[in-house]
């Protein structure tokens, strides 16, 4: 018997869609361009067994779908390192925790977020105004001073969406806060989205999902180039085969979904949407030391920088390894500036920034590992895609709307925990539910 549904992409969203369909008795095949499953997560192991998570790595409370799957497959988690005092590096010195003035602005943004429908952010009386207002522009009026505005711009646009605050709308910011349960849930370590990590790395869970589908369900190294559809069904083309089915789930970021050739072509509004949700721009680097030396000075390794190439740092050491791992993130314009440097100059710039955070010893790591998802052919950016100014109101209704037999998944289409693994799983399950309403089993 032939395939009933093709899923394009073996990230968490595609695997979740395939698993939901398979459990309902639908014959499903997953086509993945990479030579591995898991999408925007990747774990690298150093020679001594130290775990480095190069992509998405955290799970936290209220992320019920991903935590439920971890429990189902008996995959353990461990708490993110939480030693010492976190810091915010302002021009006037080092502060502990979120400055009081910034907290008041975050509270106002949380109130705005409560007025956004995460399933339809383009609705509501303020939607059009918020969609044409940049986060940077709003902060200039809402923050009490330029330093607080700059801090919150880097914190929210950079730390949440890997972009500059002049690239992100106020509506997108409010939607993202609503989707993740508010600023505290999104930004906190303990009790927040960064609370826990996965033993063995997130790919362990993706591999368990793929294994549950059966040995022949996932085809790796099979980039989908074209999708055709008519009244009889769909035909999905890779470099080496064509697969016929009743329906297809495209579980890719919108901008990558737009690179597939469709016959008939996508409707104008859907195609325009794919051009208006660029991927975020992030560089993630790991500096590895014999031990987490910063803890002896009472520092946590968790810091936010108001200036320089690094926006934030975390202690990414693991309980199984004695070595210290300090991870730094660069976003948006700062990440782009780093890309224009030679590898040697980029490393020197990043290590200088780490030395500012935890002291001169940070400039002498035993190993230095960087990963740039924007250079990844099958990702082209991280953390996720986000609508450009005006695009929620102009094109948002097309984000989840099927086009005939073509359905859309991916964490960008989630209404809860969009941009996270949990949102990816939600989106895949939603796309599967759409198909189960139409496919004969």
VEXSEFI-668683 format. One record per residue (C-alpha): residue in one letter; z, x, y. Coordinates in steps of 0.02 Angstrom, whole numbers, padded with zeros to 5 digits, always signed. Example, Ala and Ser with C-alpha at 12.3 -4.5 7.8 and 13.67 -1.06 7.14 Angstrom:
REM VEXSEFI-668683
A+00390+00615-00225
S+00357+00684-00053
REM end
This chain:
REM VEXSEFI-668683
X+00000+00000+00000
X-00042+00063+00174
X+00062+00100+00326
X+00116-00050+00428
X+00185+00042+00580
X+00151+00216+00649
X+00285+00299+00755
X+00225+00435+00873
X+00361+00565+00897
X+00504+00620+00785
X+00636+00638+00919
X+00791+00531+00911
X+00702+00378+00980
X+00557+00387+00858
X+00670+00420+00710
X+00785+00276+00759
X+00636+00159+00771
X+00567+00216+00604
X+00734+00199+00518
X+00762+00022+00585
X+00589-00028+00527
X+00605+00054+00357
X+00773-00031+00325
X+00689-00197+00363
X+00559-00162+00229
X+00418-00109+00346
X+00310+00034+00283
X+00323+00163+00420
X+00249+00334+00453
X+00306+00456+00587
X+00183+00579+00666
X+00260+00728+00756
X+00167+00863+00853
X+00300+00996+00828
X+00339+01088+00668
X+00513+01011+00670
X+00601+00847+00706
X+00730+00814+00844
X+00625+00819+01004
X+00721+00880+01155
X+00861+00959+01055
X+00856+01131+00977
X+00994+01241+00907
X+00978+01429+00889
X+01096+01534+00784
X+01138+01712+00831
X+01152+01844+00695
X+01340+01821+00683
X+01327+01631+00666
X+01365+01586+00847
X+01290+01415+00887
X+01182+01398+01043
X+01120+01224+01087
X+00964+01249+01192
X+00931+01067+01233
X+01034+00908+01237
X+01203+00946+01161
X+01340+00823+01211
X+01404+00654+01152
X+01546+00555+01226
X+01645+00392+01226
X+01550+00226+01235
X+01395+00310+01162
X+01415+00195+01015
X+01246+00216+00934
X+01246+00405+00919
X+01429+00409+00871
X+01397+00274+00741
X+01258+00377+00663
X+01365+00533+00662
X+01498+00436+00568
X+01371+00361+00447
X+01304+00532+00399
X+01476+00613+00403
X+01428+00739+00536
X+01579+00808+00627
X+01601+00841+00812
X+01715+00958+00906
X+01784+00948+01083
X+01693+01041+01220
X+01793+01193+01274
X+01923+01139+01402
X+02031+01287+01452
X+02096+01327+01624
X+02040+01255+01790
X+01865+01197+01836
X+01799+01243+02007
X+01682+01188+02144
X+01616+01335+02245
X+01597+01281+02427
X+01553+01400+02569
X+01736+01401+02624
X+01797+01449+02452
X+01840+01386+02278
X+01904+01208+02256
X+01982+01129+02102
X+01900+00964+02053
X+01792+00846+02155
X+01831+00857+02342
X+01913+00700+02411
X+01772+00661+02532
X+01644+00675+02393
X+01748+00560+02284
X+01738+00423+02415
X+01548+00435+02422
X+01539+00430+02232
X+01645+00273+02234
X+01522+00193+02355
X+01377+00241+02242
X+01467+00166+02093
X+01484+00004+02191
X+01297+00009+02227
X+01264+00037+02042
X+01359-00120+01996
X+01229-00219+02094
X+01085-00151+01989
X+01021-00240+01833
X+00987-00095+01713
X+00857-00199+01622
X+00763-00235+01784
X+00813-00116+01925
X+00668-00178+02032
X+00753-00347+02055
X+00890-00380+02180
X+00891-00395+02369
X+00913-00208+02403
X+00792-00143+02271
X+00641-00113+02382
X+00743-00026+02518
X+00837+00082+02394
X+00677+00126+02302
X+00596+00199+02458
X+00754+00290+02514
X+00783+00465+02446
X+00954+00512+02383
X+00953+00656+02508
X+00914+00538+02652
X+01051+00418+02603
X+01178+00558+02584
X+01142+00620+02759
X+01211+00455+02825
X+01343+00418+02692
X+01424+00590+02672
X+01548+00648+02806
X+01469+00819+02827
X+01317+00921+02771
X+01414+01021+02642
X+01472+00863+02553
X+01296+00792+02560
X+01226+00952+02484
X+01360+00955+02350
X+01326+00775+02297
X+01138+00800+02304
X+01147+00947+02184
X+01278+00860+02076
X+01184+00696+02054
X+00999+00735+02071
X+01017+00905+01987
X+01156+00880+01861
X+01097+00708+01804
X+00909+00709+01830
X+00859+00893+01846
X+00775+00863+02013
X+00802+00890+02198
X+00890+00753+02298
X+00734+00728+02404
X+00634+00690+02245
X+00746+00549+02180
X+00768+00375+02253
X+00933+00293+02289
X+00881+00155+02168
X+00852+00279+02026
X+01022+00356+02061
X+01107+00186+02058
X+01015+00137+01899
X+01065+00297+01812
X+01247+00275+01861
X+01245+00096+01798
X+01159+00144+01636
X+01292+00276+01598
X+01444+00175+01650
X+01476+00254+01819
X+01498+00426+01895
X+01657+00472+01803
X+01584+00432+01632
X+01427+00531+01673
X+01507+00683+01753
X+01671+00708+01658
X+01703+00823+01512
X+01859+00748+01433
X+01833+00560+01426
X+01652+00576+01485
X+01476+00611+01428
X+01511+00796+01399
X+01668+00770+01293
X+01606+00823+01121
X+01478+00930+01034
X+01403+00916+00861
X+01449+01036+00722
X+01287+01124+00678
X+01201+01056+00832
X+01111+00891+00865
X+00963+00936+00753
X+01079+00908+00604
X+01084+00723+00645
X+00897+00712+00674
X+00865+00796+00507
X+00981+00670+00422
X+00884+00526+00499
X+00719+00602+00443
X+00786+00630+00267
X+00841+00449+00258
X+00661+00395+00286
X+00604+00483+00128
X+00506+00642+00091
X+00334+00581+00145
X+00376+00475+00296
X+00370+00612+00429
X+00214+00715+00457
X+00246+00874+00559
X+00115+00972+00655
X+00018+00813+00687
X-00006+00784+00874
X-00076+00612+00910
X-00232+00625+01017
X-00295+00445+01023
X-00241+00267+00985
X-00363+00126+00963
X-00322-00057+00940
X-00410-00222+00912
X-00372-00391+00835
X-00364-00313+00662
X-00236-00177+00700
X-00218-00001+00767
X-00297+00166+00722
X-00199+00323+00764
X-00294+00488+00770
X-00222+00663+00747
X-00319+00825+00734
X-00343+00802+00547
X-00325+00618+00502
X-00335+00438+00556
X-00198+00316+00510
X-00224+00128+00510
X-00078+00011+00540
X-00028-00156+00613
X+00065-00081+00762
X+00120+00083+00840
X+00277+00142+00929
X+00246+00280+01056
X+00415+00366+01067
X+00371+00493+01201
X+00415+00516+01384
X+00295+00411+01489
X+00206+00562+01562
X+00167+00628+01387
X+00120+00456+01324
X-00008+00453+01465
X-00096+00605+01391
X-00148+00509+01237
X-00321+00429+01243
X-00314+00240+01220
X-00455+00124+01168
X-00463+00007+01256
X-00388+00104+01402
X-00212+00062+01457
X-00199-00074+01590
X-00202-00001+01766
X-00017-00030+01804
X+00042+00047+01640
X-00070+00198+01662
X-00010+00218+01842
X+00171+00215+01780
X+00137+00364+01666
X+00080+00461+01819
X+00237+00417+01917
X+00376+00471+01798
X+00372+00662+01798
X+00490+00757+01686
X+00643+00842+01760
X+00643+01028+01796
X+00785+01122+01712
X+00818+01298+01649
X+00965+01323+01531
X+01032+01497+01495
X+01169+01563+01381
X+01260+01725+01419
X+01358+01784+01267
X+01511+01899+01277
X+01630+01975+01149
X+01759+01843+01199
X+01780+01706+01330
X+01860+01828+01452
X+01870+01702+01594
X+02009+01607+01507
X+02129+01753+01533
X+02109+01725+01720
X+02149+01540+01703
X+01968+01489+01729
X+01882+01360+01622
X+01704+01422+01643
X+01663+01247+01707
X+01602+01264+01885
X+01486+01185+02011
X+01398+01293+02140
X+01347+01228+02310
X+01219+01367+02335
X+01118+01491+02234
X+01006+01478+02081
X+01141+01405+01968
X+01200+01227+01996
X+01332+01216+01860
X+01410+01315+01719
X+01507+01269+01563
X+01606+01360+01430
X+01496+01333+01277
X+01599+01436+01157
X+01629+01359+00986
X+01787+01357+00879
X+01698+01446+00736
X+01651+01600+00838
X+01765+01722+00930
X+01627+01758+01056
X+01621+01682+01229
X+01468+01582+01280
X+01445+01543+01463
X+01301+01422+01492
X+01217+01399+01661
X+01096+01266+01722
X+00968+01278+01860
X+00878+01123+01921
X+00735+01064+02028
X+00681+01181+02170
X+00802+01318+02113
X+00731+01315+01937
X+00554+01325+02006
X+00602+01476+02112
X+00669+01562+01956
X+00506+01529+01863
X+00412+01626+01996
X+00516+01783+01960
X+00487+01913+01827
X+00600+01891+01673
X+00703+02041+01728
X+00727+01978+01905
X+00768+01803+01844
X+00902+01869+01725
X+00977+01977+01861
X+00984+01830+01981
X+01067+01719+01854
X+01195+01849+01802
X+01239+01880+01984
X+01272+01694+02000
X+01382+01694+01845
X+01481+01841+01915
X+01518+01735+02068
X+01589+01600+01955
X+01698+01700+01834
X+01699+01881+01894
X+01601+02044+01877
X+01615+02050+01687
X+01492+01906+01680
X+01355+02028+01731
X+01370+02122+01566
X+01333+02001+01422
X+01299+02061+01247
X+01157+01937+01231
X+01061+01829+01355
X+00960+01680+01294
X+00860+01563+01405
X+00756+01411+01364
X+00638+01324+01482
X+00587+01152+01419
X+00454+01141+01553
X+00360+01278+01459
X+00372+01180+01295
X+00199+01108+01259
X+00266+00949+01181
X+00404+00916+01309
X+00352+00987+01479
X+00523+00962+01556
X+00700+00903+01537
X+00814+00809+01538
X+00701+00657+01553
X+00568+00573+01658
X+00617+00481+01817
X+00516+00366+01931
X+00453+00436+02094
X+00493+00350+02260
X+00438+00170+02259
X+00391+00171+02075
X+00532+00063+02007
X+00475-00082+02114
X+00290-00042+02100
X+00277-00008+01914
X+00448-00034+01831
X+00403-00197+01742
X+00275-00099+01637
X+00404+00025+01569
X+00451-00071+01412
X+00314-00204+01407
X+00206-00184+01251
X+00019-00164+01274
X-00051-00268+01135
X+00001-00182+00974
X+00068-00027+01064
X+00256-00025+01093
X+00355+00100+01196
X+00515+00193+01155
X+00598+00353+01218
X+00761+00375+01311
X+00674+00340+01477
X+00654+00159+01421
X+00838+00131+01380
X+00949+00016+01480
X+01112+00097+01424
X+01139+00285+01425
X+00960+00314+01481
X+00919+00500+01474
X+01043+00533+01333
X+01032+00537+01143
X+01120+00369+01138
X+00989+00294+01252
X+00850+00366+01145
X+00921+00280+00991
X+00942+00115+01085
X+00762+00122+01143
X+00697+00157+00969
X+00795+00013+00895
X+00734-00104+01033
X+00551-00058+01000
X+00579-00087+00814
X+00653-00258+00849
X+00499-00304+00950
X+00388-00259+00804
X+00495-00349+00675
X+00457-00510+00768
X+00271-00489+00734
X+00246-00389+00573
X+00231-00477+00405
X+00347-00398+00278
REM end
